[in-house]
Amino acid sequence: MNLYHTGLSELYKEIEALGDPLTGISDRIDFERIRPILADLFSNDTEKGGRPNYDPILMVKILLLQQWYNLSDPQIEREIRDRISFMNFLGYPEKLPDRNTIWYFRERLSKTGKDRLVFNEITEQIMAKRIRIKKGTMQDASFIEADRGEYGKPRGEDAKTRRSSDGASATKNHEQHFGYKAHTLVNEIKIIERLSVTPANVHDSQIDLSLPGIICYRDKGYFGSECKGINGTMDRAVRGHSLPVKSIRRNLRISRIRSAVEHPFAFMKSVFHFFHVMVTTVQRVRVKTYFTAMCYNLVRARFLDRIA
């Protein structure tokens, strides 16, 4: 770290004393364990060489900041050069990527599926520090809105930037939604363990994130669907047959337990403003959802450490 960065580091101490939401986040994760996952993300390390790539750990941290503060690529390009708290989180790097480099890195993650592997590694590190008997998990889904675009405009490969190519329409509780749906599996300490992203018209019951041998609490929308784990799905009345009192009481017990699954969605939407996306494919939405979930898990882990 040169003298310039040393001065910024000293200035950051004053900022930290005033309160920095990023305090204590990097300390909870060994980011070096992510490096092997992303080692083959680029292919210019041949004899012919090429322009050196940016450190993949730096890029991962930038994507975390982007989702944490709900910033576009041009905005995050500016903020990592302007905000001292961002520079501190990134470790005061000598060089910083531009918006195009950030976009291309995110694209590579979406096409290779390595966003899921990064999420799994960070989640495993968080959970490894919390030895416990797993009591159960909860599965639910929430809409992620996208731009519907003008009627009659093309979708699919011919879709324009602001018109979602993979988004779909769905109706729930008489409300219309367009875009995507995030399916999450949350454990009893409200950490997101598994995640899937689909178009909005995919029914919740078609996605099973449950873990074998672990009870999974789910609402009535999953009634009758597959469950790899121990089935804790609420009972639903069928035509001509009302629910018996035993099932009503069972549903009430499950409802009280699975209410915790609403917390991650509410937090991500209210704190990280993750309720509307500008990207146009389900793969790109998936990357943003994974990184937002990582941000949530890190904040949740910090909270659990404080109350412990």
Secondary structure, 3 states (H helix, E strand, C coil): CCHHHHHHHHHHHHHHHHCCCCCCCHHHCCHHHHHHHHCCCCCCCCCCCCCCCCCHHHHHHHHHHHHHCCCCHHHHHHHHHHCHHHHHHHCCCCCCCCHHHHHHHHHHHHHHCHHHHHHHHHHHHHHHCCCCCCCCEEEEEEEEEECCCCCCCCCHHHCCCCCCCCCEEEEECCEEEEEEEEEEEEECCCCEEEEEEEECCCCHHHCCCCCCCCEEEECHHHCCCCCCCEEEECCCCECCECCCHHHHHHHHHHHHHHHHHHHHHHHHHHCCCCCEECCCCHHHHHHHHHHHHHHHHHHHHHHHHHHC
